[in-house]
Amino acid sequence: MTADAVTGTESDVFTIADEADLIRVRKVLRTEAEAMGLNLVDATKLITAGSELARNILNYATGRRGRISIEQVYRQGRRGVRATFADDGPGIDDIDAALTDGFSTRGSLGLGLPGARRLVDDMTLTSAAGSGTTVVIVKWQR
């Protein structure tokens, strides 16, 4: 294992399929953030980013369904929370554009993905047209 390696605990994995699942995402993120010692501001940022990504699953994924896993992670003596949001939707044609403020394919404000990226410490987005989308976010304890 390298010094930069991230290790994690078993994750909470569940399906998102309706509005009620957004509440569950927020509750689990809050619980994990508190368990890892994130302060109120950082916990709120994580919850806000996660809520936006979960809503994107409902808005954009095929069948309005996706999977979410949330786990505690450790790196170089730091603790944090990693959340992975995945769907089998249509994918994103232009990731760079999707991460730009104001870009939208549905007439929204286009602040969701770039806003989520600003709220967390690490974010990776993988997607391709017709292949679904996976977004992984991490918020570290300060």
N, CA, C and O atoms as CSV, one atom per row, in Angstrom:
chain,resi,resn,atom,element,x,y,z
A,1,MET,N,N,0.850,-1.174,0.000
A,1,MET,CA,C,0.000,0.000,0.000
A,1,MET,C,C,0.894,1.236,0.000
A,1,MET,O,O,1.863,1.303,0.757
A,2,THR,N,N,0.577,2.206,-0.839
A,2,THR,CA,C,1.354,3.437,-0.906
A,2,THR,C,C,0.902,4.408,0.177
A,2,THR,O,O,-0.148,4.222,0.791
A,3,ALA,N,N,1.695,5.432,0.403
A,3,ALA,CA,C,1.354,6.426,1.425
A,3,ALA,C,C,0.066,7.155,1.092
A,3,ALA,O,O,-0.621,7.641,1.991
A,4,ASP,N,N,-0.272,7.239,-0.194
A,4,ASP,CA,C,-1.488,7.939,-0.599
A,4,ASP,C,C,-2.710,7.022,-0.656
A,4,ASP,O,O,-3.808,7.478,-0.975
A,5,ALA,N,N,-2.534,5.758,-0.354
A,5,ALA,CA,C,-3.630,4.800,-0.486
A,5,ALA,C,C,-4.776,5.155,0.451
A,5,ALA,O,O,-4.575,5.653,1.558
A,6,VAL,N,N,-5.955,4.888,-0.019
A,6,VAL,CA,C,-7.153,5.114,0.771
A,6,VAL,C,C,-7.720,3.755,1.128
A,6,VAL,O,O,-7.930,2.910,0.257
A,7,THR,N,N,-7.966,3.548,2.413
A,7,THR,CA,C,-8.622,2.319,2.840
A,7,THR,C,C,-9.996,2.680,3.357
A,7,THR,O,O,-10.217,3.790,3.842
A,8,GLY,N,N,-10.927,1.733,3.252
A,8,GLY,CA,C,-12.292,2.014,3.675
A,8,GLY,C,C,-12.890,0.875,4.459
A,8,GLY,O,O,-12.377,-0.244,4.462
A,9,THR,N,N,-13.974,1.179,5.119
A,9,THR,CA,C,-14.740,0.182,5.844
A,9,THR,C,C,-15.805,-0.366,4.905
A,9,THR,O,O,-15.943,0.092,3.771
A,10,GLU,N,N,-16.556,-1.349,5.388
A,10,GLU,CA,C,-17.677,-1.826,4.585
A,10,GLU,C,C,-18.641,-0.672,4.361
A,10,GLU,O,O,-18.820,0.183,5.228
A,11,SER,N,N,-19.250,-0.660,3.199
A,11,SER,CA,C,-20.097,0.474,2.876
A,11,SER,C,C,-21.574,0.137,3.005
A,11,SER,O,O,-21.990,-1.017,2.899
A,12,ASP,N,N,-22.352,1.194,3.239
A,12,ASP,CA,C,-23.804,1.109,3.157
A,12,ASP,C,C,-24.135,1.234,1.677
A,12,ASP,O,O,-23.767,2.222,1.042
A,13,VAL,N,N,-24.823,0.248,1.123
A,13,VAL,CA,C,-25.177,0.269,-0.291
A,13,VAL,C,C,-26.693,0.186,-0.392
A,13,VAL,O,O,-27.330,-0.651,0.247
A,14,PHE,N,N,-27.252,1.063,-1.201
A,14,PHE,CA,C,-28.695,1.003,-1.415
A,14,PHE,C,C,-29.062,1.578,-2.759
A,14,PHE,O,O,-28.258,2.243,-3.411
A,15,THR,N,N,-30.274,1.315,-3.159
A,15,THR,CA,C,-30.799,1.784,-4.434
A,15,THR,C,C,-31.524,3.094,-4.216
A,15,THR,O,O,-32.169,3.301,-3.188
A,16,ILE,N,N,-31.411,3.970,-5.187
A,16,ILE,CA,C,-32.214,5.189,-5.171
A,16,ILE,C,C,-33.203,5.098,-6.314
A,16,ILE,O,O,-32.831,4.869,-7.465
A,17,ALA,N,N,-34.480,5.284,-5.974
A,17,ALA,CA,C,-35.517,5.137,-6.980
A,17,ALA,C,C,-36.634,6.161,-6.838
A,17,ALA,O,O,-37.454,6.298,-7.746
A,18,ASP,N,N,-36.687,6.882,-5.723
A,18,ASP,CA,C,-37.750,7.879,-5.556
A,18,ASP,C,C,-37.310,8.952,-4.565
A,18,ASP,O,O,-36.238,8.864,-3.966
A,19,GLU,N,N,-38.148,9.953,-4.405
A,19,GLU,CA,C,-37.832,11.111,-3.560
A,19,GLU,C,C,-37.513,10.707,-2.123
A,19,GLU,O,O,-36.653,11.324,-1.493
A,20,ALA,N,N,-38.179,9.694,-1.596
A,20,ALA,CA,C,-37.931,9.262,-0.218
A,20,ALA,C,C,-36.484,8.804,-0.042
A,20,ALA,O,O,-35.921,8.932,1.044
A,21,ASP,N,N,-35.890,8.277,-1.091
A,21,ASP,CA,C,-34.505,7.824,-1.008
A,21,ASP,C,C,-33.536,8.987,-0.843
A,21,ASP,O,O,-32.438,8.801,-0.318
A,22,LEU,N,N,-33.919,10.180,-1.282
A,22,LEU,CA,C,-33.066,11.352,-1.082
A,22,LEU,C,C,-32.902,11.641,0.412
A,22,LEU,O,O,-31.822,12.020,0.866
A,23,ILE,N,N,-33.977,11.460,1.159
A,23,ILE,CA,C,-33.914,11.666,2.607
A,23,ILE,C,C,-32.971,10.651,3.231
A,23,ILE,O,O,-32.184,10.990,4.115
A,24,ARG,N,N,-33.050,9.416,2.776
A,24,ARG,CA,C,-32.167,8.364,3.293
A,24,ARG,C,C,-30.704,8.694,2.998
A,24,ARG,O,O,-29.847,8.517,3.864
A,25,VAL,N,N,-30.413,9.167,1.800
A,25,VAL,CA,C,-29.046,9.545,1.447
A,25,VAL,C,C,-28.537,10.603,2.415
A,25,VAL,O,O,-27.431,10.482,2.941
A,26,ARG,N,N,-29.327,11.626,2.649
A,26,ARG,CA,C,-28.906,12.697,3.550
A,26,ARG,C,C,-28.683,12.180,4.970
A,26,ARG,O,O,-27.710,12.561,5.620
A,27,LYS,N,N,-29.571,11.318,5.456
A,27,LYS,CA,C,-29.432,10.776,6.819
A,27,LYS,C,C,-28.181,9.922,6.951
A,27,LYS,O,O,-27.447,10.055,7.931
A,28,VAL,N,N,-27.926,9.054,5.992
A,28,VAL,CA,C,-26.744,8.191,6.066
A,28,VAL,C,C,-25.472,9.027,5.971
A,28,VAL,O,O,-24.515,8.783,6.707
A,29,LEU,N,N,-25.452,10.009,5.075
A,29,LEU,CA,C,-24.282,10.881,4.981
A,29,LEU,C,C,-24.041,11.630,6.286
A,29,LEU,O,O,-22.899,11.760,6.728
A,30,ARG,N,N,-25.103,12.119,6.899
A,30,ARG,CA,C,-24.960,12.834,8.178
A,30,ARG,C,C,-24.393,11.899,9.248
A,30,ARG,O,O,-23.475,12.269,9.980
A,31,THR,N,N,-24.941,10.695,9.334
A,31,THR,CA,C,-24.474,9.722,10.328
A,31,THR,C,C,-23.002,9.397,10.130
A,31,THR,O,O,-22.238,9.371,11.095
A,32,GLU,N,N,-22.599,9.149,8.890
A,32,GLU,CA,C,-21.197,8.818,8.609
A,32,GLU,C,C,-20.287,10.018,8.853
A,32,GLU,O,O,-19.181,9.855,9.369
A,33,ALA,N,N,-20.728,11.204,8.495
A,33,ALA,CA,C,-19.930,12.408,8.726
A,33,ALA,C,C,-19.690,12.612,10.219
A,33,ALA,O,O,-18.576,12.934,10.632
A,34,GLU,N,N,-20.719,12.428,11.020
A,34,GLU,CA,C,-20.573,12.565,12.467
A,34,GLU,C,C,-19.640,11.495,13.018
A,34,GLU,O,O,-18.800,11.782,13.870
A,35,ALA,N,N,-19.783,10.256,12.535
A,35,ALA,CA,C,-18.936,9.155,13.001
A,35,ALA,C,C,-17.463,9.407,12.691
A,35,ALA,O,O,-16.589,8.972,13.441
A,36,MET,N,N,-17.187,10.097,11.604
A,36,MET,CA,C,-15.808,10.353,11.200
A,36,MET,C,C,-15.274,11.679,11.733
A,36,MET,O,O,-14.140,12.054,11.435
A,37,GLY,N,N,-16.073,12.384,12.513
A,37,GLY,CA,C,-15.604,13.599,13.151
A,37,GLY,C,C,-15.584,14.831,12.270
A,37,GLY,O,O,-14.878,15.792,12.578
A,38,LEU,N,N,-16.347,14.829,11.173
A,38,LEU,CA,C,-16.423,16.033,10.345
A,38,LEU,C,C,-17.143,17.121,11.130
A,38,LEU,O,O,-18.121,16.848,11.826
A,39,ASN,N,N,-16.660,18.346,11.018
A,39,ASN,CA,C,-17.344,19.442,11.695
A,39,ASN,C,C,-18.661,19.741,10.967
A,39,ASN,O,O,-18.919,19.204,9.890
A,40,LEU,N,N,-19.475,20.588,11.557
A,40,LEU,CA,C,-20.811,20.863,11.016
A,40,LEU,C,C,-20.754,21.426,9.595
A,40,LEU,O,O,-21.556,21.037,8.746
A,41,VAL,N,N,-19.834,22.319,9.334
A,41,VAL,CA,C,-19.733,22.925,8.001
A,41,VAL,C,C,-19.362,21.865,6.964
A,41,VAL,O,O,-19.993,21.781,5.910
A,42,ASP,N,N,-18.344,21.055,7.259
A,42,ASP,CA,C,-17.925,20.028,6.308
A,42,ASP,C,C,-18.983,18.949,6.132
A,42,ASP,O,O,-19.182,18.450,5.024
A,43,ALA,N,N,-19.660,18.585,7.210
A,43,ALA,CA,C,-20.748,17.605,7.102
A,43,ALA,C,C,-21.862,18.151,6.213
A,43,ALA,O,O,-22.407,17.423,5.382
A,44,THR,N,N,-22.199,19.412,6.382
A,44,THR,CA,C,-23.253,20.031,5.574
A,44,THR,C,C,-22.852,20.085,4.100
A,44,THR,O,O,-23.688,19.866,3.224
A,45,LYS,N,N,-21.592,20.374,3.822
A,45,LYS,CA,C,-21.113,20.386,2.438
A,45,LYS,C,C,-21.235,18.995,1.818
A,45,LYS,O,O,-21.689,18.856,0.682
A,46,LEU,N,N,-20.829,17.967,2.564
A,46,LEU,CA,C,-20.928,16.596,2.072
A,46,LEU,C,C,-22.381,16.217,1.803
A,46,LEU,O,O,-22.689,15.642,0.759
A,47,ILE,N,N,-23.256,16.529,2.720
A,47,ILE,CA,C,-24.671,16.192,2.586
A,47,ILE,C,C,-25.283,16.925,1.390
A,47,ILE,O,O,-26.065,16.341,0.639
A,48,THR,N,N,-24.938,18.179,1.213
A,48,THR,CA,C,-25.466,18.962,0.090
A,48,THR,C,C,-24.992,18.387,-1.242
A,48,THR,O,O,-25.788,18.222,-2.166
A,49,ALA,N,N,-23.709,18.084,-1.341
A,49,ALA,CA,C,-23.172,17.503,-2.581
A,49,ALA,C,C,-23.829,16.145,-2.857
A,49,ALA,O,O,-24.231,15.868,-3.986
A,50,GLY,N,N,-23.934,15.312,-1.839
A,50,GLY,CA,C,-24.543,13.995,-2.008
A,50,GLY,C,C,-25.999,14.073,-2.400
A,50,GLY,O,O,-26.466,13.288,-3.226
A,51,SER,N,N,-26.716,15.005,-1.820
A,51,SER,CA,C,-28.121,15.185,-2.161
A,51,SER,C,C,-28.282,15.588,-3.623
A,51,SER,O,O,-29.182,15.105,-4.309
A,52,GLU,N,N,-27.412,16.471,-4.095
A,52,GLU,CA,C,-27.457,16.902,-5.496
A,52,GLU,C,C,-27.167,15.736,-6.436
A,52,GLU,O,O,-27.837,15.582,-7.457
A,53,LEU,N,N,-26.184,14.922,-6.104
A,53,LEU,CA,C,-25.831,13.790,-6.961
A,53,LEU,C,C,-26.931,12.735,-6.963
A,53,LEU,O,O,-27.207,12.125,-7.996
A,54,ALA,N,N,-27.557,12.519,-5.812
A,54,ALA,CA,C,-28.678,11.575,-5.754
A,54,ALA,C,C,-29.859,12.096,-6.577
A,54,ALA,O,O,-30.531,11.327,-7.264
A,55,ARG,N,N,-30.104,13.396,-6.502
A,55,ARG,CA,C,-31.191,13.982,-7.296
A,55,ARG,C,C,-30.885,13.846,-8.789
A,55,ARG,O,O,-31.798,13.627,-9.586
A,56,ASN,N,N,-29.628,13.973,-9.172
A,56,ASN,CA,C,-29.271,13.783,-10.576
A,56,ASN,C,C,-29.642,12.389,-11.056
A,56,ASN,O,O,-30.053,12.219,-12.204
A,57,ILE,N,N,-29.501,11.391,-10.194
A,57,ILE,CA,C,-29.922,10.040,-10.573
A,57,ILE,C,C,-31.407,10.032,-10.889
A,57,ILE,O,O,-31.826,9.466,-11.899
A,58,LEU,N,N,-32.198,10.652,-10.040
A,58,LEU,CA,C,-33.650,10.690,-10.285
A,58,LEU,C,C,-33.986,11.478,-11.544
A,58,LEU,O,O,-34.926,11.134,-12.260
A,59,ASN,N,N,-33.227,12.528,-11.815
A,59,ASN,CA,C,-33.534,13.383,-12.958
A,59,ASN,C,C,-33.018,12.862,-14.294
A,59,ASN,O,O,-33.634,13.104,-15.332
A,60,TYR,N,N,-31.898,12.151,-14.278
A,60,TYR,CA,C,-31.240,11.813,-15.538
A,60,TYR,C,C,-31.083,10.327,-15.831
A,60,TYR,O,O,-30.970,9.946,-16.997
A,61,ALA,N,N,-31.074,9.479,-14.811
A,61,ALA,CA,C,-30.808,8.048,-15.038
A,61,ALA,C,C,-32.004,7.355,-15.675
A,61,ALA,O,O,-33.158,7.713,-15.440
A,62,THR,N,N,-31.693,6.360,-16.480
A,62,THR,CA,C,-32.736,5.543,-17.096
A,62,THR,C,C,-33.559,4.895,-15.990
A,62,THR,O,O,-33.010,4.282,-15.074
A,63,GLY,N,N,-34.856,5.033,-16.080
A,63,GLY,CA,C,-35.739,4.452,-15.075
A,63,GLY,C,C,-35.671,5.129,-13.724
A,63,GLY,O,O,-36.208,4.623,-12.738
A,64,ARG,N,N,-34.994,6.301,-13.678
A,64,ARG,CA,C,-34.864,7.046,-12.421
A,64,ARG,C,C,-34.308,6.182,-11.299
A,64,ARG,O,O,-34.751,6.291,-10.156
A,65,ARG,N,N,-33.349,5.332,-11.610
A,65,ARG,CA,C,-32.785,4.424,-10.612
A,65,ARG,C,C,-31.262,4.456,-10.655
A,65,ARG,O,O,-30.649,4.661,-11.703
A,66,GLY,N,N,-30.684,4.252,-9.499
A,66,GLY,CA,C,-29.236,4.175,-9.399
A,66,GLY,C,C,-28.842,3.516,-8.095
A,66,GLY,O,O,-29.692,3.112,-7.302
A,67,ARG,N,N,-27.536,3.415,-7.885
A,67,ARG,CA,C,-26.992,2.789,-6.687
A,67,ARG,C,C,-26.074,3.771,-5.979
A,67,ARG,O,O,-25.370,4.563,-6.604
A,68,ILE,N,N,-26.104,3.695,-4.671
A,68,ILE,CA,C,-25.263,4.572,-3.868
A,68,ILE,C,C,-24.566,3.721,-2.817
A,68,ILE,O,O,-25.185,2.871,-2.177
A,69,SER,N,N,-23.278,3.960,-2.648
A,69,SER,CA,C,-22.571,3.343,-1.523
A,69,SER,C,C,-21.870,4.454,-0.756
A,69,SER,O,O,-21.326,5.391,-1.340
A,70,ILE,N,N,-21.896,4.327,0.561
A,70,ILE,CA,C,-21.313,5.331,1.444
A,70,ILE,C,C,-20.443,4.585,2.445
A,70,ILE,O,O,-20.884,3.626,3.079
A,71,GLU,N,N,-19.189,5.043,2.579
A,71,GLU,CA,C,-18.283,4.344,3.483
A,71,GLU,C,C,-17.332,5.306,4.167
A,71,GLU,O,O,-17.080,6.410,3.683
A,72,GLN,N,N,-16.810,4.868,5.297
A,72,GLN,CA,C,-15.782,5.599,6.002
A,72,GLN,C,C,-14.451,5.245,5.366
A,72,GLN,O,O,-14.200,4.084,5.044
A,73,VAL,N,N,-13.588,6.256,5.184
A,73,VAL,CA,C,-12.286,6.034,4.561
A,73,VAL,C,C,-11.173,6.656,5.403
A,73,VAL,O,O,-11.394,7.560,6.209
A,74,TYR,N,N,-9.969,6.131,5.179
A,74,TYR,CA,C,-8.795,6.558,5.930
A,74,TYR,C,C,-7.634,6.727,4.966
A,74,TYR,O,O,-7.428,5.894,4.083
A,75,ARG,N,N,-6.863,7.819,5.136
A,75,ARG,CA,C,-5.672,8.047,4.319
A,75,ARG,C,C,-4.695,8.912,5.104
A,75,ARG,O,O,-5.048,9.991,5.581
A,76,GLN,N,N,-3.486,8.434,5.229
A,76,GLN,CA,C,-2.420,9.183,5.894
A,76,GLN,C,C,-2.860,9.764,7.238
A,76,GLN,O,O,-2.603,10.931,7.533
A,77,GLY,N,N,-3.518,8.947,8.038
A,77,GLY,CA,C,-3.960,9.374,9.358
A,77,GLY,C,C,-5.205,10.244,9.367
A,77,GLY,O,O,-5.646,10.675,10.432
A,78,ARG,N,N,-5.774,10.508,8.211
A,78,ARG,CA,C,-6.998,11.321,8.133
A,78,ARG,C,C,-8.208,10.420,7.954
A,78,ARG,O,O,-8.108,9.326,7.398
A,79,ARG,N,N,-9.338,10.887,8.427
A,79,ARG,CA,C,-10.584,10.149,8.281
A,79,ARG,C,C,-11.534,10.946,7.410
A,79,ARG,O,O,-11.496,12.177,7.395
A,80,GLY,N,N,-12.392,10.233,6.681
A,80,GLY,CA,C,-13.338,10.909,5.821
A,80,GLY,C,C,-14.488,10.006,5.434
A,80,GLY,O,O,-14.605,8.876,5.907
A,81,VAL,N,N,-15.325,10.525,4.573
A,81,VAL,CA,C,-16.485,9.790,4.067
A,81,VAL,C,C,-16.417,9.810,2.548
A,81,VAL,O,O,-16.247,10.863,1.932
A,82,ARG,N,N,-16.555,8.618,1.949
A,82,ARG,CA,C,-16.597,8.484,0.488
A,82,ARG,C,C,-17.981,7.998,0.105
A,82,ARG,O,O,-18.510,7.058,0.699
A,83,ALA,N,N,-18.558,8.643,-0.888
A,83,ALA,CA,C,-19.874,8.238,-1.404
A,83,ALA,C,C,-19.753,8.049,-2.912
A,83,ALA,O,O,-19.197,8.890,-3.618
A,84,THR,N,N,-20.282,6.934,-3.385
A,84,THR,CA,C,-20.246,6.611,-4.810
A,84,THR,C,C,-21.674,6.550,-5.329
A,84,THR,O,O,-22.512,5.827,-4.790
A,85,PHE,N,N,-21.943,7.313,-6.377
A,85,PHE,CA,C,-23.260,7.395,-7.001
A,85,PHE,C,C,-23.127,6.834,-8.404
A,85,PHE,O,O,-22.340,7.348,-9.198
A,86,ALA,N,N,-23.880,5.787,-8.728
A,86,ALA,CA,C,-23.747,5.141,-10.039
A,86,ALA,C,C,-25.118,4.875,-10.632
A,86,ALA,O,O,-26.074,4.572,-9.918
A,87,ASP,N,N,-25.199,4.995,-11.953
A,87,ASP,CA,C,-26.441,4.672,-12.658
A,87,ASP,C,C,-26.112,4.074,-14.014
A,87,ASP,O,O,-24.978,4.142,-14.487
A,88,ASP,N,N,-27.115,3.495,-14.620
A,88,ASP,CA,C,-26.984,2.909,-15.957
A,88,ASP,C,C,-27.701,3.772,-16.982
A,88,ASP,O,O,-28.247,3.267,-17.963
A,89,GLY,N,N,-27.696,5.064,-16.749
A,89,GLY,CA,C,-28.411,5.997,-17.613
A,89,GLY,C,C,-27.712,6.257,-18.922
A,89,GLY,O,O,-26.823,5.505,-19.322
A,90,PRO,N,N,-28.114,7.327,-19.597
A,90,PRO,CA,C,-27.599,7.625,-20.929
A,90,PRO,C,C,-26.146,8.086,-20.939
A,90,PRO,O,O,-25.533,8.159,-22.004
A,91,GLY,N,N,-25.591,8.394,-19.784
A,91,GLY,CA,C,-24.212,8.863,-19.731
A,91,GLY,C,C,-24.099,10.339,-20.073
A,91,GLY,O,O,-25.082,10.991,-20.427
A,92,ILE,N,N,-22.898,10.843,-19.960
A,92,ILE,CA,C,-22.623,12.253,-20.226
A,92,ILE,C,C,-21.681,12.331,-21.423
A,92,ILE,O,O,-20.579,11.783,-21.397
A,93,ASP,N,N,-22.124,13.013,-22.464
A,93,ASP,CA,C,-21.322,13.142,-23.683
A,93,ASP,C,C,-20.042,13.944,-23.466
A,93,ASP,O,O,-18.972,13.555,-23.936
A,94,ASP,N,N,-20.156,15.061,-22.755
A,94,ASP,CA,C,-19.026,15.969,-22.591
A,94,ASP,C,C,-18.851,16.282,-21.101
A,94,ASP,O,O,-19.496,17.186,-20.569
A,95,ILE,N,N,-17.982,15.536,-20.445
A,95,ILE,CA,C,-17.790,15.688,-19.001
A,95,ILE,C,C,-17.265,17.073,-18.661
A,95,ILE,O,O,-17.721,17.677,-17.690
A,96,ASP,N,N,-16.318,17.592,-19.436
A,96,ASP,CA,C,-15.783,18.927,-19.154
A,96,ASP,C,C,-16.890,19.981,-19.176
A,96,ASP,O,O,-16.930,20.853,-18.309
A,97,ALA,N,N,-17.776,19.905,-20.149
A,97,ALA,CA,C,-18.891,20.846,-20.221
A,97,ALA,C,C,-19.827,20.666,-19.037
A,97,ALA,O,O,-20.292,21.647,-18.457
A,98,ALA,N,N,-20.108,19.407,-18.672
A,98,ALA,CA,C,-21.028,19.132,-17.558
A,98,ALA,C,C,-20.491,19.673,-16.243
A,98,ALA,O,O,-21.271,19.964,-15.337
A,99,LEU,N,N,-19.186,19.812,-16.120
A,99,LEU,CA,C,-18.570,20.331,-14.902
A,99,LEU,C,C,-18.352,21.845,-14.949
A,99,LEU,O,O,-17.681,22.408,-14.084
A,100,THR,N,N,-18.918,22.493,-15.953
A,100,THR,CA,C,-18.813,23.936,-16.118
A,100,THR,C,C,-20.090,24.611,-15.621
A,100,THR,O,O,-21.195,24.204,-15.982
A,101,ASP,N,N,-19.933,25.639,-14.795
A,101,ASP,CA,C,-21.102,26.390,-14.317
A,101,ASP,C,C,-21.953,26.849,-15.489
A,101,ASP,O,O,-21.439,27.384,-16.471
A,102,GLY,N,N,-23.253,26.638,-15.379
A,102,GLY,CA,C,-24.197,27.118,-16.372
A,102,GLY,C,C,-24.521,26.138,-17.477
A,102,GLY,O,O,-25.445,26.377,-18.255
A,103,PHE,N,N,-23.780,25.031,-17.572
A,103,PHE,CA,C,-24.074,24.038,-18.607
A,103,PHE,C,C,-25.224,23.149,-18.150
A,103,PHE,O,O,-25.200,22.613,-17.042
A,104,SER,N,N,-26.227,22.996,-19.004
A,104,SER,CA,C,-27.369,22.147,-18.686
A,104,SER,C,C,-27.932,21.541,-19.961
A,104,SER,O,O,-27.982,22.187,-21.008
A,105,THR,N,N,-28.349,20.299,-19.854
A,105,THR,CA,C,-29.029,19.659,-20.984
A,105,THR,C,C,-30.542,19.673,-20.794
A,105,THR,O,O,-31.284,19.229,-21.670
A,106,ARG,N,N,-30.995,20.180,-19.661
A,106,ARG,CA,C,-32.423,20.159,-19.351
A,106,ARG,C,C,-32.991,21.516,-18.955
A,106,ARG,O,O,-34.092,21.583,-18.411
A,107,GLY,N,N,-32.276,22.579,-19.213
A,107,GLY,CA,C,-32.794,23.911,-18.917
A,107,GLY,C,C,-32.688,24.325,-17.462
A,107,GLY,O,O,-33.329,25.293,-17.053
A,108,SER,N,N,-31.895,23.617,-16.667
A,108,SER,CA,C,-31.700,24.006,-15.271
A,108,SER,C,C,-30.620,25.090,-15.205
A,108,SER,O,O,-30.133,25.557,-16.235
A,109,LEU,N,N,-30.257,25.480,-13.994
A,109,LEU,CA,C,-29.215,26.492,-13.833
A,109,LEU,C,C,-27.826,25.949,-14.165
A,109,LEU,O,O,-26.897,26.727,-14.380
A,110,GLY,N,N,-27.675,24.634,-14.209
A,110,GLY,CA,C,-26.382,24.040,-14.548
A,110,GLY,C,C,-25.333,24.222,-13.472
A,110,GLY,O,O,-24.154,24.416,-13.768
A,111,LEU,N,N,-25.765,24.161,-12.216
A,111,LEU,CA,C,-24.834,24.350,-11.108
A,111,LEU,C,C,-24.615,23.089,-10.284
A,111,LEU,O,O,-23.788,23.094,-9.372
A,112,GLY,N,N,-25.330,22.010,-10.579
A,112,GLY,CA,C,-25.301,20.802,-9.766
A,112,GLY,C,C,-23.951,20.127,-9.686
A,112,GLY,O,O,-23.375,20.041,-8.602
A,113,LEU,N,N,-23.430,19.646,-10.799
A,113,LEU,CA,C,-22.149,18.943,-10.774
A,113,LEU,C,C,-20.986,19.858,-10.390
A,113,LEU,O,O,-20.177,19.478,-9.543
A,114,PRO,N,N,-20.873,21.055,-10.985
A,114,PRO,CA,C,-19.757,21.907,-10.569
A,114,PRO,C,C,-19.893,22.359,-9.109
A,114,PRO,O,O,-18.893,22.524,-8.411
A,115,GLY,N,N,-21.109,22.554,-8.664
A,115,GLY,CA,C,-21.327,22.924,-7.267
A,115,GLY,C,C,-20.938,21.803,-6.325
A,115,GLY,O,O,-20.296,22.041,-5.302
A,116,ALA,N,N,-21.325,20.578,-6.666
A,116,ALA,CA,C,-20.955,19.420,-5.851
A,116,ALA,C,C,-19.432,19.303,-5.777
A,116,ALA,O,O,-18.875,19.029,-4.713
A,117,ARG,N,N,-18.771,19.509,-6.899
A,117,ARG,CA,C,-17.303,19.406,-6.931
A,117,ARG,C,C,-16.664,20.424,-5.992
A,117,ARG,O,O,-15.677,20.110,-5.326
A,118,ARG,N,N,-17.207,21.631,-5.929
A,118,ARG,CA,C,-16.648,22.663,-5.043
A,118,ARG,C,C,-16.870,22.350,-3.562
A,118,ARG,O,O,-16.101,22.804,-2.716
A,119,LEU,N,N,-17.910,21.581,-3.242
A,119,LEU,CA,C,-18.259,21.318,-1.848
A,119,LEU,C,C,-17.440,20.206,-1.195
A,119,LEU,O,O,-17.384,20.116,0.031
A,120,VAL,N,N,-16.807,19.365,-2.003
A,120,VAL,CA,C,-16.077,18.218,-1.452
A,120,VAL,C,C,-14.574,18.369,-1.705
A,120,VAL,O,O,-14.139,19.246,-2.451
A,121,ASP,N,N,-13.801,17.501,-1.072
A,121,ASP,CA,C,-12.352,17.561,-1.232
A,121,ASP,C,C,-11.874,16.822,-2.472
A,121,ASP,O,O,-10.939,17.266,-3.138
A,122,ASP,N,N,-12.501,15.710,-2.784
A,122,ASP,CA,C,-12.147,14.914,-3.958
A,122,ASP,C,C,-13.426,14.532,-4.697
A,122,ASP,O,O,-14.438,14.197,-4.081
A,123,MET,N,N,-13.365,14.588,-6.031
A,123,MET,CA,C,-14.500,14.145,-6.829
A,123,MET,C,C,-13.983,13.599,-8.150
A,123,MET,O,O,-13.177,14.237,-8.827
A,124,THR,N,N,-14.456,12.412,-8.506
A,124,THR,CA,C,-14.159,11.862,-9.824
A,124,THR,C,C,-15.478,11.517,-10.498
A,124,THR,O,O,-16.411,11.027,-9.861
A,125,LEU,N,N,-15.539,11.777,-11.775
A,125,LEU,CA,C,-16.734,11.501,-12.565
A,125,LEU,C,C,-16.285,10.692,-13.781
A,125,LEU,O,O,-15.414,11.118,-14.540
A,126,THR,N,N,-16.890,9.529,-13.949
A,126,THR,CA,C,-16.623,8.728,-15.138
A,126,THR,C,C,-17.947,8.467,-15.827
A,126,THR,O,O,-18.938,8.117,-15.186
A,127,SER,N,N,-17.954,8.642,-17.137
A,127,SER,CA,C,-19.179,8.472,-17.892
A,127,SER,C,C,-18.846,8.440,-19.372
A,127,SER,O,O,-17.810,8.934,-19.816
A,128,ALA,N,N,-19.749,7.850,-20.105
A,128,ALA,CA,C,-19.667,7.870,-21.562
A,128,ALA,C,C,-21.083,7.703,-22.083
A,128,ALA,O,O,-21.921,7.063,-21.448
A,129,ALA,N,N,-21.336,8.280,-23.234
A,129,ALA,CA,C,-22.672,8.189,-23.819
A,129,ALA,C,C,-23.102,6.730,-23.893
A,129,ALA,O,O,-22.390,5.889,-24.440
A,130,GLY,N,N,-24.269,6.442,-23.340
A,130,GLY,CA,C,-24.837,5.103,-23.363
A,130,GLY,C,C,-24.292,4.148,-22.325
A,130,GLY,O,O,-24.687,2.982,-22.289
A,131,SER,N,N,-23.382,4.625,-21.469
A,131,SER,CA,C,-22.725,3.736,-20.510
A,131,SER,C,C,-22.981,4.065,-19.047
A,131,SER,O,O,-22.364,3.464,-18.167
A,132,GLY,N,N,-23.857,4.986,-18.775
A,132,GLY,CA,C,-24.108,5.347,-17.384
A,132,GLY,C,C,-23.065,6.306,-16.851
A,132,GLY,O,O,-22.146,6.719,-17.558
A,133,THR,N,N,-23.232,6.646,-15.589
A,133,THR,CA,C,-22.362,7.621,-14.940
A,133,THR,C,C,-22.036,7.147,-13.534
A,133,THR,O,O,-22.889,6.591,-12.842
A,134,THR,N,N,-20.801,7.368,-13.120
A,134,THR,CA,C,-20.388,7.103,-11.741
A,134,THR,C,C,-19.672,8.341,-11.224
A,134,THR,O,O,-18.749,8.851,-11.860
A,135,VAL,N,N,-20.104,8.814,-10.070
A,135,VAL,CA,C,-19.463,9.953,-9.417
A,135,VAL,C,C,-19.053,9.507,-8.019
A,135,VAL,O,O,-19.860,8.964,-7.265
A,136,VAL,N,N,-17.792,9.745,-7.687
A,136,VAL,CA,C,-17.267,9.408,-6.359
A,136,VAL,C,C,-16.825,10.707,-5.700
A,136,VAL,O,O,-16.044,11.472,-6.265
A,137,ILE,N,N,-17.340,10.943,-4.490
A,137,ILE,CA,C,-16.949,12.136,-3.735
A,137,ILE,C,C,-16.353,11.709,-2.402
A,137,ILE,O,O,-16.712,10.670,-1.847
A,138,VAL,N,N,-15.435,12.529,-1.897
A,138,VAL,CA,C,-14.840,12.306,-0.577
A,138,VAL,C,C,-14.750,13.640,0.137
A,138,VAL,O,O,-14.358,14.653,-0.442
A,139,LYS,N,N,-15.121,13.616,1.404
A,139,LYS,CA,C,-14.923,14.770,2.274
A,139,LYS,C,C,-14.066,14.299,3.448
A,139,LYS,O,O,-14.406,13.328,4.122
A,140,TRP,N,N,-12.942,14.999,3.689
A,140,TRP,CA,C,-11.997,14.625,4.722
A,140,TRP,C,C,-12.170,15.471,5.967
A,140,TRP,O,O,-12.544,16.641,5.894
A,141,GLN,N,N,-11.893,14.865,7.113
A,141,GLN,CA,C,-11.907,15.578,8.374
A,141,GLN,C,C,-10.773,16.605,8.365
A,141,GLN,O,O,-9.674,16.311,7.895
A,142,ARG,N,N,-11.032,17.781,8.872
A,142,ARG,CA,C,-10.014,18.853,8.933
A,142,ARG,C,C,-9.192,18.694,10.181
A,142,ARG,O,O,-8.284,19.487,10.427
